[in-house]
Amino acid sequence: MNLPAEIITSLAAMGLIADDAPVEAERLTGGVSSDIWKVTASDRTFCVKRAMAQLAVKDEWFAPVERNRYEQLWYATAAARVPGVAPAVLAADDAAMFFVMEFLDPADHRLWKAELMAGRVDGAFAANVGGKLAAIHAATAGDAEIAAAFQTGPLFEALRLEPYLRATGVRHPTLAVRLNALADRTAATRLALVHGDVSPKNIMIGPTNEPVILDAECAWYGDPAFDLAFCVNHLLLKTLAAPQAGDALLAAFDAFCDAYRAGLDWEPVADLESRAASLLPGLLLARIDGKSPVEYVTDDATRERVRRVAIPLIESAPATLDAVRQAWTKETTG
Protein backbone atom coordinates (compact mmCIF):
# COMPACT_ATOMS: atom_id res chain seq x y z
CA MET A 1 0.00 0.00 0.00
CA ASN A 2 1.33 3.41 -0.95
CA LEU A 3 1.72 6.25 1.49
CA PRO A 4 -0.13 9.47 0.66
CA ALA A 5 2.07 11.73 -1.44
CA GLU A 6 2.06 14.54 1.13
CA ILE A 7 3.45 12.19 3.79
CA ILE A 8 6.21 10.97 1.46
CA THR A 9 7.16 14.58 0.70
CA SER A 10 7.27 15.42 4.39
CA LEU A 11 9.31 12.33 5.29
CA ALA A 12 11.84 13.26 2.61
CA ALA A 13 12.06 16.80 4.01
CA MET A 14 12.66 15.32 7.48
CA GLY A 15 15.52 13.23 6.10
CA LEU A 16 13.82 9.94 6.93
CA ILE A 17 13.69 8.76 3.32
CA ALA A 18 15.94 9.55 0.38
CA ASP A 19 14.46 10.90 -2.82
CA ASP A 20 15.67 7.94 -4.86
CA ALA A 21 15.21 5.22 -2.24
CA PRO A 22 12.41 2.64 -2.55
CA VAL A 23 9.75 2.95 0.11
CA GLU A 24 7.57 0.09 1.33
CA ALA A 25 4.48 0.88 3.41
CA GLU A 26 2.18 -1.57 5.18
CA ARG A 27 -1.01 -0.35 6.82
CA LEU A 28 -1.28 -1.67 10.37
CA THR A 29 -4.67 -2.69 11.68
CA GLY A 30 -6.36 -2.82 15.07
CA GLY A 31 -7.21 0.82 15.77
CA VAL A 32 -10.27 2.88 14.94
CA SER A 33 -8.97 6.43 15.25
CA SER A 34 -5.82 6.76 13.13
CA ASP A 35 -4.10 5.64 9.96
CA ILE A 36 -0.90 3.80 10.92
CA TRP A 37 1.75 2.53 8.54
CA LYS A 38 4.88 0.48 8.98
CA VAL A 39 7.39 2.11 6.63
CA THR A 40 10.64 0.63 5.39
CA ALA A 41 13.04 2.88 3.51
CA SER A 42 16.54 1.65 2.70
CA ASP A 43 17.70 -0.08 5.89
CA ARG A 44 15.37 1.83 8.23
CA THR A 45 11.94 0.85 9.56
CA PHE A 46 9.57 3.12 11.48
CA CYS A 47 5.88 3.84 12.01
CA VAL A 48 3.86 6.77 10.71
CA LYS A 49 0.66 7.69 12.51
CA ARG A 50 -1.96 10.17 11.29
CA ALA A 51 -5.17 10.96 13.18
CA MET A 52 -8.53 10.55 11.43
CA ALA A 53 -11.31 13.10 11.89
CA GLN A 54 -14.03 10.42 11.88
CA LEU A 55 -13.43 7.26 13.85
CA ALA A 56 -14.09 3.87 12.28
CA VAL A 57 -16.96 2.70 14.49
CA LYS A 58 -20.63 1.94 13.88
CA ASP A 59 -21.96 5.11 15.52
CA GLU A 60 -21.06 8.57 14.25
CA TRP A 61 -17.99 9.72 16.17
CA PHE A 62 -15.82 12.69 15.27
CA ALA A 63 -12.76 13.98 17.12
CA PRO A 64 -10.31 16.82 16.48
CA VAL A 65 -7.17 15.68 14.67
CA GLU A 66 -5.10 17.97 16.91
CA ARG A 67 -4.94 15.03 19.30
CA ASN A 68 -2.02 13.78 17.19
CA ARG A 69 0.37 16.37 18.65
CA TYR A 70 -0.71 15.60 22.23
CA GLU A 71 -0.04 11.91 21.67
CA GLN A 72 3.55 12.77 20.72
CA LEU A 73 3.86 14.97 23.77
CA TRP A 74 2.51 12.25 26.08
CA TYR A 75 5.15 9.82 24.78
CA ALA A 76 7.94 12.32 25.36
CA THR A 77 6.68 13.36 28.79
CA ALA A 78 6.02 9.85 30.08
CA ALA A 79 9.30 8.42 28.78
CA ALA A 80 11.30 11.26 30.31
CA ARG A 81 9.91 10.41 33.74
CA VAL A 82 9.52 6.64 33.44
CA PRO A 83 12.16 5.52 30.92
CA GLY A 84 11.12 2.84 28.45
CA VAL A 85 7.39 3.17 29.07
CA ALA A 86 6.65 4.75 25.66
CA PRO A 87 8.06 4.49 22.13
CA ALA A 88 10.53 7.08 20.90
CA VAL A 89 9.16 9.83 18.63
CA LEU A 90 11.51 10.37 15.68
CA ALA A 91 9.88 13.31 13.91
CA ALA A 92 6.57 15.10 13.47
CA ASP A 93 4.65 17.24 10.99
CA ASP A 94 2.04 19.12 13.01
CA ALA A 95 0.67 20.87 9.92
CA ALA A 96 -0.18 17.51 8.32
CA MET A 97 -1.07 16.00 11.71
CA PHE A 98 1.18 12.97 11.62
CA PHE A 99 4.26 11.84 13.46
CA VAL A 100 6.94 9.19 13.13
CA MET A 101 7.85 6.80 15.92
CA GLU A 102 10.05 3.78 16.39
CA PHE A 103 8.73 0.46 15.11
CA LEU A 104 8.36 -2.17 17.81
CA ASP A 105 9.12 -5.48 16.15
CA PRO A 106 6.49 -8.13 16.99
CA ALA A 107 9.30 -10.65 17.08
CA ASP A 108 10.25 -9.32 20.51
CA HIS A 109 7.20 -7.24 21.46
CA ARG A 110 4.02 -9.17 22.17
CA LEU A 111 0.62 -7.51 22.39
CA TRP A 112 -0.84 -7.85 25.88
CA LYS A 113 -4.38 -8.15 24.53
CA ALA A 114 -3.44 -11.12 22.35
CA GLU A 115 -1.87 -12.84 25.34
CA LEU A 116 -4.94 -12.30 27.52
CA MET A 117 -7.38 -13.39 24.81
CA ALA A 118 -5.39 -16.61 24.45
CA GLY A 119 -5.66 -17.21 28.19
CA ARG A 120 -1.98 -16.54 28.85
CA VAL A 121 -2.19 -14.34 31.94
CA ASP A 122 0.94 -13.13 33.72
CA GLY A 123 0.03 -11.55 37.05
CA ALA A 124 3.54 -10.16 37.45
CA PHE A 125 3.22 -8.27 34.19
CA ALA A 126 -0.18 -6.89 35.22
CA ALA A 127 1.45 -5.63 38.42
CA ASN A 128 4.24 -4.10 36.37
CA VAL A 129 1.73 -2.18 34.26
CA GLY A 130 -0.10 -0.98 37.36
CA GLY A 131 3.14 0.15 38.94
CA LYS A 132 4.34 1.97 35.82
CA LEU A 133 0.99 3.71 35.43
CA ALA A 134 1.14 4.92 39.03
CA ALA A 135 4.72 6.08 38.44
CA ILE A 136 3.64 8.23 35.49
CA HIS A 137 0.83 9.74 37.53
CA ALA A 138 3.08 10.32 40.55
CA ALA A 139 5.80 11.94 38.44
CA THR A 140 3.39 14.40 36.85
CA ALA A 141 0.98 15.10 39.73
CA GLY A 142 0.81 18.75 40.68
CA ASP A 143 3.11 19.81 37.82
CA ALA A 144 1.87 23.18 36.59
CA GLU A 145 4.02 23.10 33.44
CA ILE A 146 2.62 19.75 32.32
CA ALA A 147 -0.90 20.83 33.25
CA ALA A 148 -0.50 23.88 31.01
CA ALA A 149 0.81 21.76 28.13
CA PHE A 150 -2.13 19.33 28.25
CA GLN A 151 -5.17 21.58 28.39
CA THR A 152 -7.08 19.05 26.33
CA GLY A 153 -10.39 18.84 28.17
CA PRO A 154 -12.45 19.21 24.95
CA LEU A 155 -10.49 16.36 23.34
CA PHE A 156 -11.01 14.13 26.35
CA GLU A 157 -14.71 14.96 26.31
CA ALA A 158 -14.97 14.07 22.62
CA LEU A 159 -12.91 10.89 22.85
CA ARG A 160 -13.85 9.51 26.25
CA LEU A 161 -16.53 11.16 28.36
CA GLU A 162 -19.17 11.66 25.65
CA PRO A 163 -18.80 8.35 23.73
CA TYR A 164 -18.45 6.25 26.86
CA LEU A 165 -20.38 7.70 29.80
CA ARG A 166 -22.75 10.26 28.27
CA ALA A 167 -23.71 8.14 25.26
CA THR A 168 -24.43 5.21 27.57
CA GLY A 169 -26.70 7.49 29.58
CA VAL A 170 -28.68 8.25 26.43
CA ARG A 171 -29.26 4.53 25.94
CA HIS A 172 -30.10 4.06 29.63
CA PRO A 173 -32.16 7.15 30.52
CA THR A 174 -32.70 6.07 34.12
CA LEU A 175 -28.91 6.17 34.60
CA ALA A 176 -28.28 9.38 32.67
CA VAL A 177 -28.06 11.66 35.70
CA ARG A 178 -25.54 9.40 37.43
CA LEU A 179 -23.43 8.79 34.31
CA ASN A 180 -23.36 12.48 33.44
CA ALA A 181 -22.37 13.25 37.03
CA LEU A 182 -19.45 10.79 36.72
CA ALA A 183 -18.39 12.47 33.48
CA ASP A 184 -18.69 15.95 35.00
CA ARG A 185 -16.69 14.98 38.10
CA THR A 186 -13.98 13.43 35.94
CA ALA A 187 -13.80 16.49 33.71
CA ALA A 188 -13.41 18.76 36.74
CA THR A 189 -10.62 16.73 38.40
CA ARG A 190 -7.14 17.87 37.30
CA LEU A 191 -4.39 16.11 39.20
CA ALA A 192 -1.92 14.34 36.89
CA LEU A 193 -1.10 13.40 33.31
CA VAL A 194 -3.68 10.91 32.04
CA HIS A 195 -3.22 8.58 29.06
CA GLY A 196 -6.94 7.94 28.58
CA ASP A 197 -6.72 4.63 26.71
CA VAL A 198 -4.72 2.30 28.95
CA SER A 199 -6.00 -0.88 27.38
CA PRO A 200 -4.30 -4.23 26.71
CA LYS A 201 -4.63 -3.52 22.98
CA ASN A 202 -2.32 -0.53 23.49
CA ILE A 203 0.31 -2.22 25.66
CA MET A 204 3.23 -4.22 24.32
CA ILE A 205 5.21 -6.71 26.38
CA GLY A 206 8.83 -5.85 25.72
CA PRO A 207 11.81 -8.21 25.52
CA THR A 208 12.50 -7.88 29.26
CA ASN A 209 8.81 -8.16 30.22
CA GLU A 210 8.52 -4.39 30.54
CA PRO A 211 5.37 -2.63 29.29
CA VAL A 212 5.45 -0.15 26.42
CA ILE A 213 2.28 1.93 26.29
CA LEU A 214 0.98 3.10 22.90
CA ASP A 215 -1.93 5.13 21.48
CA ALA A 216 -1.98 8.20 23.72
CA GLU A 217 -4.45 10.15 21.57
CA CYS A 218 -6.64 10.90 24.59
CA ALA A 219 -3.81 12.47 26.61
CA TRP A 220 -5.09 15.00 29.14
CA TYR A 221 -4.09 16.54 32.43
CA GLY A 222 -6.91 15.33 34.60
CA ASP A 223 -8.10 12.51 36.82
CA PRO A 224 -5.69 9.54 37.09
CA ALA A 225 -8.56 7.45 38.47
CA PHE A 226 -9.83 7.24 34.90
CA ASP A 227 -6.69 5.42 33.70
CA LEU A 228 -6.89 2.97 36.58
CA ALA A 229 -10.58 2.19 36.01
CA PHE A 230 -10.20 2.02 32.24
CA CYS A 231 -7.49 -0.64 32.36
CA VAL A 232 -8.89 -2.91 35.07
CA ASN A 233 -12.23 -2.78 33.25
CA HIS A 234 -10.55 -4.76 30.47
CA LEU A 235 -9.24 -7.37 32.89
CA LEU A 236 -12.80 -8.02 34.06
CA LEU A 237 -14.26 -8.09 30.55
CA LYS A 238 -11.57 -10.48 29.30
CA THR A 239 -13.02 -13.14 31.62
CA LEU A 240 -15.90 -13.28 29.12
CA ALA A 241 -13.55 -13.85 26.20
CA ALA A 242 -11.22 -16.29 27.98
CA PRO A 243 -13.32 -18.00 30.69
CA GLN A 244 -10.71 -20.73 31.09
CA ALA A 245 -8.40 -18.05 32.49
CA GLY A 246 -11.02 -16.38 34.67
CA ASP A 247 -9.28 -16.97 37.99
CA ALA A 248 -5.95 -15.79 36.58
CA LEU A 249 -7.53 -12.64 35.15
CA LEU A 250 -9.12 -11.81 38.50
CA ALA A 251 -5.76 -12.36 40.17
CA ALA A 252 -4.21 -10.03 37.58
CA PHE A 253 -6.89 -7.45 38.45
CA ASP A 254 -5.82 -7.69 42.11
CA ALA A 255 -2.11 -7.51 41.24
CA PHE A 256 -2.62 -4.47 39.03
CA CYS A 257 -4.63 -2.62 41.69
CA ASP A 258 -2.20 -3.51 44.48
CA ALA A 259 0.79 -2.26 42.50
CA TYR A 260 -1.01 0.92 41.55
CA ARG A 261 -1.99 1.64 45.16
CA ALA A 262 1.62 1.08 46.25
CA GLY A 263 2.79 3.84 43.91
CA LEU A 264 0.03 6.32 44.75
CA ASP A 265 1.53 9.21 46.70
CA TRP A 266 -0.20 12.38 45.50
CA GLU A 267 -3.52 11.98 47.35
CA PRO A 268 -5.11 9.57 49.85
CA VAL A 269 -5.52 6.10 48.35
CA ALA A 270 -9.16 5.93 49.45
CA ASP A 271 -10.00 9.15 47.60
CA LEU A 272 -8.65 8.01 44.26
CA GLU A 273 -9.96 4.47 44.66
CA SER A 274 -13.49 5.68 45.36
CA ARG A 275 -13.46 7.67 42.11
CA ALA A 276 -12.07 4.71 40.16
CA ALA A 277 -14.55 2.30 41.75
CA SER A 278 -17.55 4.47 40.88
CA LEU A 279 -16.26 4.95 37.31
CA LEU A 280 -15.62 1.25 36.73
CA PRO A 281 -19.25 0.04 36.43
CA GLY A 282 -19.99 2.97 34.12
CA LEU A 283 -17.14 1.87 31.89
CA LEU A 284 -18.27 -1.76 32.05
CA LEU A 285 -21.67 -0.74 30.75
CA ALA A 286 -20.13 1.61 28.19
CA ARG A 287 -18.22 -1.24 26.58
CA ILE A 288 -21.57 -2.91 25.91
CA ASP A 289 -23.89 0.02 25.24
CA GLY A 290 -21.60 2.98 24.46
CA LYS A 291 -20.14 4.06 21.15
CA SER A 292 -17.14 1.73 21.37
CA PRO A 293 -18.36 -1.74 22.42
CA VAL A 294 -15.82 -4.53 22.84
CA GLU A 295 -15.77 -6.78 19.81
CA TYR A 296 -15.76 -10.07 21.73
CA VAL A 297 -19.14 -9.67 23.44
CA THR A 298 -21.49 -10.55 20.61
CA ASP A 299 -24.58 -12.18 22.10
CA ASP A 300 -27.46 -10.63 23.99
CA ALA A 301 -27.26 -13.06 26.91
CA THR A 302 -23.69 -12.02 27.70
CA ARG A 303 -24.55 -8.35 27.33
CA GLU A 304 -27.31 -8.85 29.87
CA ARG A 305 -24.86 -10.41 32.30
CA VAL A 306 -22.71 -7.29 32.09
CA ARG A 307 -25.76 -5.08 32.61
CA ARG A 308 -26.82 -7.09 35.67
CA VAL A 309 -23.50 -6.25 37.29
CA ALA A 310 -23.00 -2.71 36.05
CA ILE A 311 -26.41 -1.11 36.49
CA PRO A 312 -26.87 -1.74 40.26
CA LEU A 313 -23.28 -0.64 40.87
CA ILE A 314 -23.78 2.60 38.94
CA GLU A 315 -26.80 3.23 41.13
CA SER A 316 -24.96 2.45 44.37
CA ALA A 317 -21.56 4.05 43.58
CA PRO A 318 -19.16 1.55 45.20
CA ALA A 319 -16.23 2.96 47.15
CA THR A 320 -13.72 0.18 46.49
CA LEU A 321 -12.52 -1.68 43.45
CA ASP A 322 -12.89 -4.94 45.36
CA ALA A 323 -16.65 -4.31 45.65
CA VAL A 324 -16.87 -4.21 41.86
CA ARG A 325 -14.69 -7.28 41.53
CA GLN A 326 -16.86 -9.23 43.95
CA ALA A 327 -20.07 -8.32 42.12
CA TRP A 328 -18.47 -9.28 38.81
CA THR A 329 -17.19 -12.57 40.18
CA LYS A 330 -20.59 -13.48 41.64
CA GLU A 331 -22.30 -12.94 38.28
CA THR A 332 -19.71 -14.50 35.98
CA THR A 333 -18.92 -17.55 38.10
CA GLY A 334 -22.41 -18.21 39.38
C-alpha positions, 0 to 999 in steps of 0.5 A: 500500500502506498503512502499518501504523497504529502506524507512521502514529501514530508518524510523526505524533508525530514531526512527519513527517506531519500528521494531515490530510495524505494519505500515500502508501506504496510497499513497496520490494523487494530485501531479505529482512530488513526491511519498507521503505517509500517514504513521501510526505507533503505535499511530503516523501519519506522511507524507513521501515525496520522489521526482521522477526523471520523473514527471507524466505528458503527456510531457517528464519532468525530474527534479533532485531529489535533490530538495527534500532537498531544499523543507525541507529547505524552510519549515524550513526557512519560518516557522522560519520567519513566524511561522505556514506558513509551516508544521514541518519537523520531519526527513530526509534521504538526501541519499535516497532523502525523508523526513518526515513531520507532517500530516495535518489532512483533518478534520481541514485542508481544501484544498484551491483549493477544496474550490475555485473549489466548488465556496466557495471563501473567500476574507479574506483568499486570502488576508491572503495568499498574506500577508503571501507570502509578509512576507516570501519575506520581511523576506528573501530579501537581506539575503546573508546566505539564498541566498547562501543556495538556489543556485538552479537556475538549479532546477528552470529552470528545474521545472519552466522556461523551462516547463512553459515559454520556452516550451510555446514559442516552441509551439508559435514561434512568442512569443518565443523571448518574453517568453524566455526574461521573463524566462531570466529576472526571472532567473537573478533576485535574491532578496528573497526566492521564493517558486515557486509553490504557487498554491491553490492545495498546500495551506491548510486552517488551523483551525484558517483560517491561510494558510499552504503552501506545496510542496516547491520543486521549492524553489530558491533564486530569483525573488519574482514576480514569486510567486505573478504572479504564485498564482494570475494566478490560481485565474483568471483561476479558473473563468473558472472552477467555473464561478458562483463564477467569481466575488468573484474570481476576488475580491479575486485576488484584495484582494491578490494583495492588501495585497501583496503590503502592505507587500512589503518593499524591492523594489519599488512596481511598479518595482516588480508589473511590473515584475509580470504583464508581467509574468502573461500572460505568465503563463496564456498561459503556463497553456494551452500550456505548459508542465503542463496544468490545468486539468479543461480546457478541450475544445478547445473553452475555450483554445482559450479564454485564448489565446485571452487574453494572447497572446496580453498581452505577446506582450504588456508587461503590467505594472500592474496586474490590466491591466491583470485583466481587459483584463481577465474580458473583455474576460471571462464576455463578 
